Amino acid sequence: MCGIVGAIADRDVVPVLIEGLKRLEYRGYDSSGIAVLEQGAQPDIRRVRRTGRVSEMASAADAEGFNSVLGIGHTRWATHGGVTEANAHPHISAGVALVHNGIIENHEEQREKLRALGYVFESQTDTEVIAHLMHHHLKGGDSLLSALQRTVKELTGAYALAVMSRAEPDHFVCARMGCPLLVGLGDGENFVASDVSAIISSTRRVIFLEEGDTADVRRDGVQVYDAHDQPIDRGVHLSDVSLASLELGPYRHFMQKEVHEQPRALGDTIEAAIDAGGFPAELFGRNAEAVLSGITGVQILACGTSYYAGMTARYWIESIAGLPCNVEIASEYRYRAAYADPKHLVVTLSQSGETLDTMEALKYAKSLGHLHTLSICNVPESAIPRASELVCYTRAGAEIGVASTKAFTTQLAALFQLTVVLGKLHGRVDATREADYLEQLRFLPGSVQHALNMEPQIAAWAERFARKSSALFLGRGLHYPIALEGALKLKEITYIHAEAYPAGELKHGPLALVDEDMPVVVIAPNDSLLEKVKSNMQEVRARGGELFVFADQDSNFVESEGVHVIRTPRHAGVLSPIVHTIPVQLLAYHTALARGTDVDKPRNLAKSVTVE
Ligand code: G6P
């Protein structure tokens, strides 16, 4: 959360900063700002900040004629201090401007110290202490770089920082600890950004900074320093993020685009298994066979939508691979004295690879004695996979809509592959079953496309949902987590209160909520629990509740008064949860359209949550 971009060039960098911030807006979108160096005999810093979207700040920068060869920018998701212009970044302390992503835990202590030195605070942010600390060290004679290196050693917490000073107009500096930051290398121009999407129009050549690194960024070169302030070569990577994946194309929203990209994203994520004609352990890394054959159980850790992917995987891992599997919300796990069996594999699931709670849960699991870790992640080179022993990258491509869609279904595809690998290595999946699972996987993108084709029918339902204030989602077994995901999607982007229950639990409480105003969405695939689900539906109907049922093509459901049915494709067997995710995504999307909410940037949320 919070996005950072910085640039130094021989051309005007203001358009680079604005474009970068627009691409980083998924990281936070309550306010934004840029600071640039005003050229002339006596260079000074000019700053523009606005609450609201980047486009509003960009118009102000344009109106005020901002133009410079050096600048930094920020898009904010408020943590310390409300959404006000005074709290927006960049923060300035007499000629030093900086932008910050992360949280400084010892800001109160630093604030007291700085107040005693005469500094006056204009904002409620933790960031402002860094600006004043920088100024304090510069005043003491430090260069911009050494002031930064000294300052970061006085901070506890997480940060990605970019800092410029009017006294040193030929460069800017940056630092990273716990929040992502990379340096982009251009031709006679260089950049810094929270992720490569921000600078992709200028360069694909990037250096990923490591924890504790600082860097000196000049027009003609970049020098990185490690946590001990020693020069270090971090290597240059060529990013393969495509520009098309960052642009809307013919779609109205990124969420719509990303929902429709799922057949392709799934096809790409399963490609290696299809090409291999099976499920080799190497899908999870070179050393995977040795690690995965030695484990005796699985501990999954994740947040949000990724957690629901983990819940689904638990059904697969226990029934197909025959291994015990525990799934826990990362923010809970990290603060309890959890039982840790060193022979249980810790699997973290994270689209972004930078969710702080998941990262901390991973570190905590290691500290408890877990020996083996696997990360399933969608962002190459992000922090969580880098801290894991085994890695599997989903190939969803950039996901920009805050509500996760294609990242979820590709996580499920990766988890299914992990299940079959574990089943093989632990003697539960023979060659015939492996071939059968591969065949099911091969059909998956087609089934998902078929589910997408139901969009017009789902859009018609959405018109009715848009007028409701609450909804219930029901599912059983493998589809209970999909009911949870459906309720989460609806909450996130329509602000309709939604809850999900395992259908069998209805009578133990939530049935009290059911009346003619409460729509009840039922995920009712043609599996062994269908008859049970039908009984649960009767419980709703008998209380006047209106049912909206997602059934399979081959299940004998009849529509009747108060029971609306949409048929998804033929039952997809064990992969059915992936197919049944599509209609609940589309229902949330179209309901949001009908309510006129901001689909891609729902209120109060951010895509990657790098704070507690
Ligand atoms: C945020 C996002 C959710 C996401 C969750 C976990 O809350 O808004 O969409 O599911 O973080 O993110 P991760 O990147 O770890 O999967």
Boltz pocket constraint, residues with backbone or C-beta under 6 A from the ligand:
constraints:
  - pocket:
      binder: B
      contacts: [[A, 303], [A, 304], [A, 305], [A, 306], [A, 349], [A, 350], [A, 351], [A, 352], [A, 353], [A, 354], [A, 355], [A, 358], [A, 402], [A, 403], [A, 404], [A, 605], [A, 606], [A, 607], [A, 608], [A, 609]]
      max_distance: 6.0
